Amino acid sequence: MTNSERPWGYRENTHGKSPDWQLHADTASVRAGLARSGFGETGEALYLTSGFTYESAEEAVASFADETDHYLYSRFHNPTVSIFEKRLAALEGAELCVATGSGMSAMFASIACLVSQGDHVVASASMFSSCYVVLAEILPKWGVTVEFVKGSVKADWEKALSRPTKAVFIETPSNPMLEIVDIAMVSELAHKVGATVIVDNVMASPILQKPLQHGADVIMYSATKHIDGQGRVLGGAILGSADYINNHLQPFTRHTGPNLSAFNAWVLLKSLETIGMRVERMNSNAQAVAEFLSAHPKVEAVNYPGLKSHPGYAINSRQMSGGGTTMSLTLKGGQKALFAAMNKLVVIDISNNLGDSKSLITHPASTTHRRLAPEIREDLGITDSLARLSVGLEHSTDLIKDLEQALQ
Ligand SMILES: *Cc1c(COP(=O)(O)O)cnc(C)c1O
């Protein structure tokens, strides 16, 4: 193409300069992965395209043979999705990232790409219910055995990890019980029997906990939660080593198609620019709310890893920089008192999402964790009198006032 045929203002090579030092996470979350087009736009471009064109038939051949870095098809790669993946990988300190359309597609792909019939998987039982369904019902249909342990009990892990194991799946803090699993302890045991350790880091977010630094191999996210954090889009991500991503995950995801849309990637990569500030504020708000609730006479119990009374407090303080944005609680009057209080809230919304800028309260037993058998819910502590509270970006004084008037 000659210059005169180019659109007005279009130039080659406006990709910007790259620093030769390791960027701080705050900087990476604003700049990592930036790939400007020839227009030199400030805000990242949205490449809403399913396919890509080639200069020649030979270029198409070379591209499909992986001999060029040409984009092929948005089920495999898309420039906007790539910016999001690179930015999240830089923030996490992971070699590579693959973005997916939801947290559940990330969870499923992260483990399905590893296991075959006859393989053994170990998981901590306290977790988001759809993840539980994948492990307890879907994988066993395909001949994978999944053993559940109490994630906070070392002896349970030692027993389960005394034989060859393909993968270990943990969620810490867990949703909605906020159970803490010692990532370093489990990773050490798991690696001795050849297992890949996958951490669902949704509740902690990439800001408060870096599982790879504690020995885990793979991290999965629901980007719907803190990464978007503004109630707009669904998304997911899987992060790990180049070996895991290139040799296990990509061969699975390229053909099964759980990919993230370019539009949602564009929303999410802009969200990454503010995630540090948002999560830090949500975390300090949650700490203030948890302290208020735990001292309130009508509150029976508060599960929040930022409180010294939490059984996982010491381990959590080692692996997470804060108690997080979410807690669960029970009231003295049981479900009746809880529903009455929830209905009186005027700032906090009743909604089953979490990690949002708006504070949200939900009743897991009848909503998010309804799908679990009653005895499993009972075992996990998800009783009819339990509420989960996700603390947002409102001022903590308003949240406390709202809870105070609702508990009257
Ligand atoms: C929400 C959630 C998921 C699933 O994410 P989606 O984006 O809703 O598919 C997985 N794990 C945890 C801990 C979650 O809270």
The ligand as an ORCA input file, in Angstrom:
! r2SCAN-3c Opt
* xyz 0 1
  C     -18.350    -16.449     40.050
  C     -17.328    -17.451     40.348
  C     -16.935    -18.374     39.370
  C     -17.592    -18.458     38.016
  O     -17.458    -17.317     37.240
  P     -18.497    -16.855     36.095
  O     -17.833    -15.682     35.477
  O     -19.785    -16.536     36.770
  O     -18.655    -18.003     35.154
  C     -15.932    -19.258     39.697
  N     -15.354    -19.246     40.923
  C     -15.716    -18.377     41.875
  C     -15.033    -18.410     43.193
  C     -16.717    -17.449     41.628
  O     -17.077    -16.599     42.595
*
